[in-house]
Amino acid sequence: MLSEFPSENDPLRPHRFWDEADKPRMFLAACLEWKRYKEEGPDFRSHLPVSMDGTCNGYQHLSALGRDPIGGRATNLVLADKPQDIYQDVCDEANALIARDAESNGREARGRQAEASNDDRDAARQLLGKIDRDDAKHATMTTPYGVTRGTIYKALLKRPVIKSCKDPKKCARYLAKVLEESIPKVAVVAGRIMKWLRQVARILAKANRGMAWTTPAGFCVVHETRQPKPIRVATADRTLLIYEEDETRKIDPRKLADGAVAHLVHSLDAAHMMRTIVRLVAAGICHFMMVHDSFGVHACDIDLLHRVLREEFVAIYSEPVLQNFLNELRKAHPHLDFPDLPPTGNLDIRQVTSSPYFFA
């Protein structure tokens, strides 16, 4: 295959066929590896890492926390004949809302103020039938990490479908709201957990206290964002304003609430990775390429990675992780009244071990 291209031995000269790939340098590395295999035969030893990635990993953890069968299915926590696509699910939900708004005063029917309905209807008509999974992906993927509507709006302004509208800003604002409505309908229990975590964070912030918890890997996490202390520094030609961390200042309620979900989810996926690596090291594997929810090892180790990362995920969520989190907060702050956990589903977390698309 590579012999068809003049760049097989000199990839920097035209035609750079590899530059057309989604990830050009990774594709080129794979091409060069294949070329060496064809030249050296079965004795060739590959050095490329092979990665397995989670399906919208933040929602995988939230769905496991809440034993959510709907979110679990959408994020491949259960056995299925083909991979599920949560981004497409959100896209379908968003398109249904857009179609409803385009036909009538849909926003008002869903509880929105009448004065906003005309703008929403106009934006919906501009977007009708044009939204695809890639337009829904950023908002869906980043919502568990505390993304704001403003950030979703800014990301949407860069999307071709928004740029093609006669009023891009109006359509981006409208679509950001629609996506915010659509995501919790796909990941129902995850939405409840995120709302509950923000509520807990606000209670702590009102008492001027931060959050702290222990992950399933035994690591202590402290989430405590305080209002910065401004300091003016005079220089030869101007005065600079810098900010200093000060543990005596008040907790920032907004940042504590906005970051609560993101920091808990990140701490859980980090615990999953740590426990997986510990198991693999004990089995004699010592080469890894790990980034967030991307687990990479050499090709000869991929079967073991496939099994271990599933077993460790099940081991983590066979325990009452969210209840342990709440118990730790109640013990640290006995005089604060925290709400009970939101209702959970009946997902059998053990199904993860037999799900081929959990990480793929």
N, C-alpha and C positions, 0 to 999 in steps of 0.2 A: 504493500500500500504506500509506504513512504517513498518508494523508488519513483513513484509518479510525480513527485515534487522535487524541483531543483534545489530546495533548501534542506534536503535531508542531511547533508554534511556541513552546510553553512546556513544555519537558520536565520542569520541576520541579513541575508540578501533576498531580494524579491524572487519568487512570490512567497510572502510570509503567510502561508496557509494557516498556521497556528494562531496568528493574530486575530482570526475571525471567531475563535472559540469564546465561550462565555468567560472562562478563566484562562487566558492565553498561556501564561507561564507554566501553570499546572499541566495544561494540555501538551505543551512542548516537552516538558519533562517526561510525561507518559510516552510520547512519541519516540523520544530518544531512548527510553528504556526498552520499548518494543523493538527498536532498531537493533539494539545490542543483543537482545534475546534472539532475534532472527540470525544475527551474525555468529553468536557463540553457541546457540543450541541449548539443549536441556540443562547443561551445566551452568548456565548463566545465573548469577545470584542478584536478585532485585534488591534495591535499597530504597525504593519509594515507600513512603507511608501510605497506608490505605485507611481512609477515614469513614466512620459511621456517624451520621448526624441524627439528632432527635427530630421529631415532628412538632414544630412550634413548641419547643421544650418548656417554656414558661407555663403554657396551658397543660402540658403533661403533668407537671408537678402540682398545679392547682387542682386538676381533675383527680389526681391520686389523693391529694389532701382531703377532698370532699367526696371521695368514692362516687364520682359522677359518671354514670354509664353513658350519657350523651356526649359529654366532653371527652370521656375516655375513648369512645368509638371514633370521634372526630380527630383525635390525636394519636390513633393507632396503639392504644393501650390494650386492645383486645384483638383476638384472631379475626382476620378478614381475608377474603379471596383476593382483594386488591387494596393498595394503599388508599387511605382516606385523606381528604384534602380540606382542612379546616378553613383555608383561605377561600376556596371555592364555595364552601358552605356560607361563609360570611358574605361573599359576593352575591350569592343567590338571594340571601335575605335582604341585602341592600337593594338589589334590583327590584325586588317585590315592593319595598317601601317607596322606591322612586316611581314605579309604575302607578302605585296608588296615589301619590302626590300629584303626578302629572295629569291624572284623570279628573281630579276634583280638589276640593279644599281639604286634602288629606291631612295636613298638619293640624288643622283645627279639629278634625275628627279624632286625632290621636292626642288631643289635649294641648296643642300649641295655641299661642295667642293668635287671634284673627289677623292682626296687622302684619304678622310675619308670613301668613299663608300665601299671599300673592307672590312674594319673592321666592318662597320655597317651590311653589308651583311652576314658576318660570324656570328656575334652576333645574327642577326635575325634568321638565320637557327638553331642556338642552342636553341632559345626561341620559335620557331614556334609551335603554338598549345598548349603551356604550361602555358600561363598567365591566371590567374583567377581574380575575383573581389577583393580578398584579397590582391593580388599583386598591384592592382591599388588604394586601399583604402587610404593608408597613404598619398600618393602624392595628391590625390583628396581632402581629408579632410583638409589638412594643407595648401594648396595653398592660400586660402583666408587670411591666417594668416602670410603670408610673408615667407613661406618656400623657401629655395634656392635649386638649382639643386644639390649642394654638400650634403645637408641634405637628399634629396631624395635618392641620390646614397648610402649614408651610411646606410639608412634604408633598401634599397633593398639588400645590401650585407648580411643581416640577413635572407632573405627570402629563404625557401628551394629550390624554383625553380632556384634561382641564384646560390646557393651553389652546385647544381647538375650539373652546366655547367662546361665545361672543362676550360673555362677562365672566372671565376666569375666577376672579376673587369671590363673586357671589356663589358660583358653583362649587368652589373649594370649601367655602364656609358651610354650605348646605350639605355637601357630601361628608364632611367631617362629622356633622351632627348625625347623619344617617348611619355612618359606620359605628359611631358610639352607641346607637340604639341597636344595631344589628349584632354586634359581638356578644353581648350578654344573652341573646336569644339562642346562640349556638353553644356557648359554654355557660349554662345556667348557674350551676353550683359555683363555678369559678368566679362569676360575677358577685355572688353572695359573699364569698370569702373575701374578695377584694374590698367590698363595701364594709364588711365587718372589721377588717384590719385597719382601714382608715378611721373607723369609729373608735377603735381601741387607741390608735395613735393620738386622736384628738383628746381623749380622756387623759392620757398621759401628759400631753402638752399643756392642757389646762392646769395640771398640777405641777407644771414646770419640770417634768421628768422625761428622760429618754427611754428607749426600748432596749432590752438586752435579752438574749436567748442563747441556748446551746444547740448546735446543729447535731444531726444524727452521726456525725463524725467526731463529736466531742469538742468542737471548736466553739469558742465563745464569741458572739457577735454583739457589737454595741452600735445601735443606730441612734445618734444624738446630734441633731443639727441645731446649733444655737445661733442667735442673731449675732452677726459679726460686729466687732468693735472698730469703728472708723478712726483712722489715724491720718493726720495731715503731715506730710513730709515736705519741708521747704528745700528746694535745690537752688542752684545758681540762677536759673532762668524761669522756674515755674514751681508751683506747689502741686504735689501728687497726693491723691487720696488712695490709701491702701487699707486693707481690712485685716485685723488680727483676731485669731481665735481666742476666746475668753470664756473659760468654764463657769465664770460667775454670772454670765449674761443669760437672758431668758431663752428658753427653747423656741424655735421658730415653728409655730403650729402648722403652717402650710407645708413647709418642707418635710416635717416629720410625718405628716399624713401622706404626702405625695410619694415619699421614699419608702414607706413601710412595706408595701407589696413587693417592690423591686428588690429591696434588700433581703427580705425573707426568701423569695424565690431564688435569688442568686446564691444565697447561703445554702439552700437545699440542693441546687444543681452542683455546687462546689463539693458538698458532702458526698453526693453520688459519685462524682469523679474521684475524689480522694479515696473512698472505699474501694472503688473499682481498681485503681492503681495499686493500692496495697495488696489486693488479692492477686493481681497479675505479677507484681514483683515477687510475691511468695511463690508463684509458679515458675519463676525464672525469666520473666520478660523484663527487659530493662530499657527498651527504646520506645518512646512515646512522642506523639505530636497531638497535644490536647489544647483545644480552644473552646471554652464555654461548654456547648453541647456537641462538640465535634471530637470524637474519640478516635485517635489514629495510632495504628501499630503497623508492623510489617505484615505483608500478605500471609506469611506462614502462621501468624498468630491471630488472624482475624476470627477464626472459629471459636477460639477460647474467649476473645473479647466479646463476641456475640453472646455467649452464654453468661459470662460473669457480669456484664453490665446489666443484664436483665435480672439476674439473681440478686444483685445488690439493690436495685430499685425496688424489687419486691420485699426484700428484707427491711428496707427503710420504711416503706409504707404499710408493712404488716403491723407496725407499731402505731399508736394513736399520736401521730406527730403534731397535729394541730392542738389536740387536747393537752399534750405535754408543753407546748408553747404557752397556752393559756395558764396552765398550772404554774409555770415558772414566773409568769408576770404577776399572778395573784400572790404568790409567795413573796416576791420582791416588793410588792405594793399592796399590803393587806388592807389598807384603808381606802383603796379605790374600788369603785363598783364597776367591774367590767361586764359587758353583756355576754350571755351564753353563746356558744358556738352556733353558727347557722346550721339548718338541717342538712344532713348528708344523704347521699344516694346509696345504692346497693351494689356498686361495682365490685367484682371479685378481683382484687389486685393481682392474684396469682395468674391471671390470664396473660399478664405481660410476658411470662416466660415462654409462651407459645406464639406470641405475636411476631411475625417476620418483619413487620414494618415499623415496629416501635423505634428502633434505631436502624437506619439502612443507608 
